[in-house]
Amino acid sequence: MKKQSPSFIEEPVVVTRSRRWRWAALAVVLALALLLQIIIADRKRLATDPVWRPRLEMLCGIVQCSLPPWQEPKAFHVTSRDIRPHPSVPNALLLTASFRNDAAFAQAWPQLEVALTDLEDQPLGLRRFEAREYLGNEPATPMIMPGQSASLTLEIMDPGKHAVAFRLEFH
């Protein structure tokens, strides 16, 4: 009489190479899918990196996702600037300036930071202005094109005789 194994014990399964290959391929596909999900989820932050931006543009072209407009505030350059006492408002200054987008791509209109400073370049007054404030109304287009210039005029309060200089920065 032949001894029978209990029913819960089965013969060992021999894993073939093709089965191992399938599991390895599945693991690689799942890892790539996870990586793709992470990149797409973090695309807004990665889109600010010049190395990642072209790759994300290509990827979003394939998977139909969107990217925020490219922004490089350091590519905005002031081409002229002037500040003087306001001609009709006491204790106010009239600031005029022009700037240009020197980036190779269109950008969203920047925030403009104006700082009035003393002799040690310490700010006496500082404020950020949105495009609609420094342009006088909403921009005609949401983007400023490469090489495009813009002029601005701001009426600001005079912080007093200690203010001897000013600086403009884009954000």
HELIX and SHEET records of a PDB file:
HELIX    1   1 ARG A   17  ALA A   41  1                                  25    
HELIX    2   2 ARG A   43  LEU A   46  1                                   4    
HELIX    3   3 TRP A   52  VAL A   63  1                                  12    
HELIX    4   4 PRO A   73  ALA A   75  5                                   3    
HELIX    5   5 ALA A  131  LEU A  135  1                                   5    
SHEET    1   A 3 PHE A  76  PRO A  85  0                                        
SHEET    2   A 3 ALA A  92  ASN A 101 -1                                        
SHEET    3   A 3 SER A 149  MET A 157 -1                                        
SHEET    1   B 2 GLN A 107  ALA A 108  0                                        
SHEET    2   B 2 MET A 143  ILE A 144 -1                                        
SHEET    1   C 3 PRO A 123  PHE A 129  0                                        
SHEET    2   C 3 LEU A 112  THR A 117 -1                                        
SHEET    3   C 3 ALA A 165  PHE A 170 -1                                        
END                                                                             
